[in-house]
Amino acid sequence: MTDRESMTQEERLAAPWRTPRGWRYFSAVNNTQVGTWYIAASFIFFLFAGVLALLMRVQLAVPENDFLSADMYNQAFTLHGSVMMFLFAVPIFEAFAIMILPGMLGARELPLPRLSTYGFWCFAIGGAFVCGSIFFDAAPKGGWFMYPPLATRYQEGIGNDVWLLGLSFIEIASIAAAVELIVSILRTRAPGMRINLMPLYAWYILVVAGMILFAFPPLIAGDLLFELERAFDWPFFDASRGGDPLLWQHLFWIFGHPEVYIIFLPAVALVAMIVPTAAQRPIVGYSWVVLAAIGTGFISFGLWVHHMYTTGLPNISLGFFSAASQAVAIPTGVQIFCFIATIVAGRFVRSVPMLFVAGALAIFVLGGLTGVMIAIAPFDFQAHDSYFIVAHLHYVLIGGMLFPVAAGFYYYFPLATGKMMSERLGRISFWLMFIGFNVAFLPMHITGLAGMPRRVYTYPEGLGFDVLNMISTGGAFALAIGVLVFIVNAVHSRLQHATAPINPWNAGTLEWAIKMPIRPWGLRSVPHVSSRYPLWEQPDLLQHVTEGRGYLADAEEGKRETLLTSSIDAMPTQCLRVPGISFLPLLAAVFTGGAFIFPVFKMYAPAGVSAVLALMVIVYWLWTGTAIVPEKPEKDVGNGLVLPLYSSGSESVGWWATLITMIGIMTAFFSLVFGYFFFWTIHENFPPDNEGPGVTWPLIALAASFASWLLTLFARRWNARDHGFRFYAAISLAAVLAVAGTLAMLAGPHFANMDPTSHVYPAIVWVLVIWTALHVAIGFLMQLYCIARRAAGRMTATHDIEIRNIALYWHFALITVVVTVAVIAGFPLMSGR
Amino acid sequence: MNENNGNPLSESRESLWWLVAGPSIWFAHFMLSYVTAAVWCAKVAEGSASLIEVRITVMIYTVLALTGIVATGWRGYRHHRYGAAALPHDDDTPADRHRFIGFATLLLCGLSVVATVYVALVAVFIGSCR
């Protein structure tokens, strides 16, 4: 009898999921470990940014204070805002989702664990880099929205490059999380968990992940333009050479406003889980909450100009955005009414999470109301850039995010650690935080209306700001003590308390069927779900799960496995083998970090080397860890259900991930195209006469890329029919044509001697061309990869994930080429130039 | 694993895209209105020039958008009323899943109508590029 056979079923299941020990611990990729790291790292960044806030409050406590210099104050508020938004508010949602979503959906693991691990390391490295800059007096100081021309022309040093490159690097983590979470929600729900039975948390996360795909890429595009201006003097935002600083504001806020909801919705998602548990009944108005999540997600994309009311846009434009800003209050209010109705209709059980939820709702409603006030343009003209705005945004973010996250932390603490947090300390920390917060921020409304502007490092005595500021500082410290008590509570409870029983809150959703503290494989076995609150409505489900009578109770082959199901009715479609421990994501993140961090110091050669190394690691990671042909075509996952172990095309998770990633990349591309047409609107003579890249080279690029795309599709077909020779011929020719397409694309502006530093027109043409050429070149590398895979016997006629995914990629690459050629060659012709 | 494609409730005939159809039309209407006005004011009109062409165009967009949203909402309503079951559509059956998607589509269309009308009202009240 082999070792594996002598183990019990439960031991066999645990074996492949074992967490590595010692220094190898950091090779873990499982969602529970990565989720824990993610939560810890975001929380550390939160504390760091909180300390910066306290330093600012000390500086502002009395007039004409010299505790911080003006320059250090600028660094402090810039980092405070940037870190809170990019390194705490968004990542904490990703952290929670990575941690709890698989359990909630009845999955053993996220479908692409190494991707989320890579995202985590990018976040941790980039975050440490950005935060560390202040210790070298080199932090960014242009405010969290980094407006040019202040940040391009009037601020020396590398601080703003740290912001641009460091945060662009971190955005990889958000996009990776979005891809991971969408695929997870749509494809890894437990069998039977139809779309109408899905936990509300998953609905919210699905919406938010979708929003990330459309919100973050415009910022990535903006960062690219901004860094090209700072590093190479390409004048996108320089009005003297045809640029326009307003373009940055558009790109930033197309990201920045949805981001507020990207922060808010996942936090309110936690509330949507806690409230039914506290009320001990299903949520009232499930469909209405879904409406609220999707509706808010959409309307949040129509609000960005309300940050730009004072930039001189036509009133009718302001009006459209004001109207949408009013409309977004409707879905936001709907979900709050649903929560209140649930509480009223249920038998309410008092708990610390509910205390934080109640505090959150109170604070958020106040912030929402001032939001409706400043959505009205004439009011905003008065309040803009004053402390009124500071008060408003903190009410929204602390009520809409920090308090719900604190509630969620309390609520899910037993799941993560097996221990309950202390009630008594919980109440103390709540009241300190709640009172401290209001004492700090309520007076700021008045300070603002009295005329105190934001971002000033001090103020003269006797303008009516003195007492108000002193009160705010006192409140800020009370809030900080509340946070400190919270931390003490968490640490103390973790170390001292006895292990909590299973499902301590008597909740209804599936994650509470997990034996605590959470194991890397989640549920003992995967049940068939037939209700929204399975632990309440399927009486013997808990026993069924814990006795291992569900699916995947065993891991006979010693592999990490989870179930894939269909996106609407959650019918099982595949037993997915997920990759296990590896240092490759960490290594890839380190080298990717080099590619972003070296350019801050203008060290382009090491950056290039880093980028090549990152590419090599990623290719090795793909080669060894993805699209693995299983040892048998299918397996019995329990209860007589036999599922395939491999699928390709739209059935495979890789195909979905490719599709979702490409949607994000296309959004970034269209943001650049938007830039081109934005410049067209502000210039009389754009594109300038006889200065373009011409028509010939772009058309050659288009023809070559089109042929390459077509041949890739033929290669896919011939591979599926096992015509080896035709496959190799088609894909090799496609690769040659891709190189030709890349070069021809670059040849246009090159032979037209377009100098990107001379004017914004050549600069924007070059950006579009380089972006497009790069994507065709990546398509070329993918074609080579497929040749190698088939030659190595790792891709066959039936196991063809690779060629199907690259064909999908090529659809998007071709769209990019067509649009670029239409813009740079077609548009000048059309406008008669 | 899929049910028979001829069955109106089969998964292959259902689509989550209907949920986002209403809000997508709202977004298209919003962006078109904004871009039309912005381009008009930047390229065609001089400062305070009349906006009457833009306002009429926005009204045309609005009629088209509302027609699309109402049609989508009506489709959602019919799905919601499929068979005899009432809310909250939380049964483990294809029929209740069908009704749920219909009802959520209907709600989202309701929100989209309100939001579209909000945006259209701007063109009713604002008469110049100032």
HADDOCK unambig.tbl for C-alpha pairs under 7 A between the chains (distance, minus, plus):
assign (segid A and resid 194 and name CA) (segid B and resid 97 and name CA) 6.92 0.50 0.50
assign (segid A and resid 195 and name CA) (segid B and resid 97 and name CA) 6.73 0.50 0.50
assign (segid A and resid 196 and name CA) (segid B and resid 90 and name CA) 6.19 0.50 0.50
assign (segid A and resid 196 and name CA) (segid B and resid 97 and name CA) 5.35 0.50 0.50
assign (segid A and resid 196 and name CA) (segid B and resid 100 and name CA) 6.07 0.50 0.50
assign (segid A and resid 197 and name CA) (segid B and resid 90 and name CA) 6.17 0.50 0.50
assign (segid A and resid 287 and name CA) (segid B and resid 104 and name CA) 5.67 0.50 0.50
assign (segid A and resid 291 and name CA) (segid B and resid 104 and name CA) 6.19 0.50 0.50
assign (segid A and resid 291 and name CA) (segid B and resid 107 and name CA) 6.30 0.50 0.50
assign (segid A and resid 291 and name CA) (segid B and resid 108 and name CA) 5.67 0.50 0.50
assign (segid A and resid 295 and name CA) (segid B and resid 23 and name CA) 6.80 0.50 0.50
assign (segid A and resid 295 and name CA) (segid B and resid 108 and name CA) 6.51 0.50 0.50
assign (segid A and resid 298 and name CA) (segid B and resid 23 and name CA) 6.30 0.50 0.50
assign (segid A and resid 314 and name CA) (segid B and resid 129 and name CA) 5.29 0.50 0.50
assign (segid A and resid 314 and name CA) (segid B and resid 130 and name CA) 5.21 0.50 0.50
assign (segid A and resid 315 and name CA) (segid B and resid 129 and name CA) 6.51 0.50 0.50
assign (segid A and resid 315 and name CA) (segid B and resid 130 and name CA) 5.79 0.50 0.50
assign (segid A and resid 316 and name CA) (segid B and resid 122 and name CA) 6.77 0.50 0.50
assign (segid A and resid 316 and name CA) (segid B and resid 126 and name CA) 6.03 0.50 0.50
assign (segid A and resid 316 and name CA) (segid B and resid 129 and name CA) 6.73 0.50 0.50
assign (segid A and resid 317 and name CA) (segid B and resid 34 and name CA) 6.00 0.50 0.50
assign (segid A and resid 317 and name CA) (segid B and resid 37 and name CA) 6.98 0.50 0.50
assign (segid A and resid 317 and name CA) (segid B and resid 38 and name CA) 6.73 0.50 0.50
assign (segid A and resid 319 and name CA) (segid B and resid 122 and name CA) 5.62 0.50 0.50
assign (segid A and resid 320 and name CA) (segid B and resid 34 and name CA) 6.80 0.50 0.50
assign (segid A and resid 320 and name CA) (segid B and resid 119 and name CA) 5.34 0.50 0.50
assign (segid A and resid 320 and name CA) (segid B and resid 122 and name CA) 6.17 0.50 0.50
assign (segid A and resid 323 and name CA) (segid B and resid 118 and name CA) 5.41 0.50 0.50
assign (segid A and resid 323 and name CA) (segid B and resid 119 and name CA) 5.42 0.50 0.50
assign (segid A and resid 324 and name CA) (segid B and resid 115 and name CA) 6.61 0.50 0.50
assign (segid A and resid 324 and name CA) (segid B and resid 119 and name CA) 6.67 0.50 0.50
assign (segid A and resid 327 and name CA) (segid B and resid 115 and name CA) 5.55 0.50 0.50
assign (segid A and resid 530 and name CA) (segid B and resid 92 and name CA) 5.04 0.50 0.50
assign (segid A and resid 531 and name CA) (segid B and resid 90 and name CA) 6.67 0.50 0.50
assign (segid A and resid 531 and name CA) (segid B and resid 91 and name CA) 6.65 0.50 0.50
assign (segid A and resid 531 and name CA) (segid B and resid 92 and name CA) 6.31 0.50 0.50
assign (segid A and resid 532 and name CA) (segid B and resid 90 and name CA) 6.78 0.50 0.50
assign (segid A and resid 568 and name CA) (segid B and resid 11 and name CA) 6.61 0.50 0.50
assign (segid A and resid 569 and name CA) (segid B and resid 11 and name CA) 6.54 0.50 0.50
assign (segid A and resid 571 and name CA) (segid B and resid 1 and name CA) 6.84 0.50 0.50
assign (segid A and resid 681 and name CA) (segid B and resid 39 and name CA) 6.35 0.50 0.50
assign (segid A and resid 681 and name CA) (segid B and resid 42 and name CA) 5.93 0.50 0.50
assign (segid A and resid 681 and name CA) (segid B and resid 43 and name CA) 6.24 0.50 0.50
assign (segid A and resid 682 and name CA) (segid B and resid 42 and name CA) 6.65 0.50 0.50
